């Protein structure tokens, strides 16, 4: 009888030992599986960025026609561990307003680039404001700009809808406008209010769409001790574009886009 009891105890201990071994093996296999899953930025990937809009996209005012904010933003993005190459397609056109950008978005080359884009950056609105300003130069009245805001909003809506119809997944960034008269006509307080109002309209409009971001830049040019405007005192200079690029990068990072 004692032999039988002893044999049973040995058998139970044997089974217990096997169970412990199985648990240890399971833990090791699980650990191996977890280690085999690399983080999202483990293998750097290329991204395609399409820039559309006005002279701020074309880069008017930057040294040696470098392309405005684009080379600075490209360098910032390529410093990220998860990005190998940031390829930019620049479709900026000096003087473009929202109505003109709408037409250019239908060009085959622009359409094709947007379809393949991971990121679409828009600079627009400044020339829309300037058109109203020129038409009312002798009598700057806020109501003229307020009336024009509704038309601007409708065109901006059409631009965003069209881009989204080409590409449903790309992140769309709309860069705000700044007061171009801040250097010589800082006493025209109405211009600050006009710029604020139009930026508010832009921000509220783009927020109606998924995967979008509004990036304000007006404050960059306000009360800045550095000279951030080109010799025409209208467009940013190279340093101004560098700060715009940093602002776009910071907003993208804050949103954890990459």
Residue, then its C-alpha position, 0 to 999 in steps of 0.5 A: x500500500x505504501x508503495x502505491x501511495x509513494x508511486x502516486x505522489x511521484x506521479x503527481x510531482x512529475x505532472x506538476x513539473x511538466x505543467x511548470x515547464x509548459x507554463x515557462x515555455x508559454x511565457x517564453x513564446x509569448x515574450x518572443x512574439x511580443x519582441x517580434x512586433x516592431x514599433x511603427x517607426x522601426x522601419x523608416x518609410x517615405x512620405x509624399x507631401x503636396x503643397x498647393x496655393x499661392x506665393x507662400x507655397x511657391x516661395x516668393x521672397x526666399x533666398x535663391x528661390x529655395x521654395x519658401x517653407x518647403x526645404x525647412x519642413x522637408x529637413x525637419x520631417x526627415x530628422x524623424x526616426x520613422x521617415x526616410x524621405x519626404x518628397x515634396x510636389x510644389x504647386x504654388x502659384x504667385x497671386x492665386x486666390x481661392x477661385x484660381x486655386x479651384x481651377x488649378x486643382x483640376x489640372x491632371x498633374x495636380x490631381x495625380x499628385x494629390x491622389x498619391x499624397x500622404x499630406x496636402x498643405x494649402x496656403x491660400x486666402x491672402x490674395x482674396x483679402x488683398x483683392x477686397x483691400x485694393x477694391x476699397x483702398x480709399x475707404x477701408x470698411x469692415x463690412x466689405x470684408x465681412x461680405x467677402x468672407x462668406x464667398x471665401x468660405x464657400x470657395x474654401x469649402x469647394x477646395x477641401x471637398x475637391x481635395x478630399x474627393x481625390x484622396x480620402x486618407x491624406x492629412x490636409x493642412x491649411x496655413x493661416x494668413x498674416x497681416x502683410x501691412x504690419x511693417x508700415x501700416x501697423x496703425x490700421x487696426x482694422x487689418x488685424x481684425x480682418x486677418x483674425x476674422x478670415x483666419x477664424x473662418x478658415x479654421x472653422x471651415x477646415x474643422x468640418x473635415x476629417x484628418x485636417x489641421x489649421x496652422x495659424x502663423x499671424x502671431x509669428x509676424x506680430x511684434x517680432x524683433x527679427x525682420x521676417x519680411x522680404x524687401x517687398x515688405x509683403x512676402x516672408x523672407x527666408x527666416x520668415x519661411x523657416x519659422x512657418x515651417x517650424x510652426x507646421x512641424x510643431x502642429x503636426x508633432x502635437x497631433x502625433x501625426x507621425 
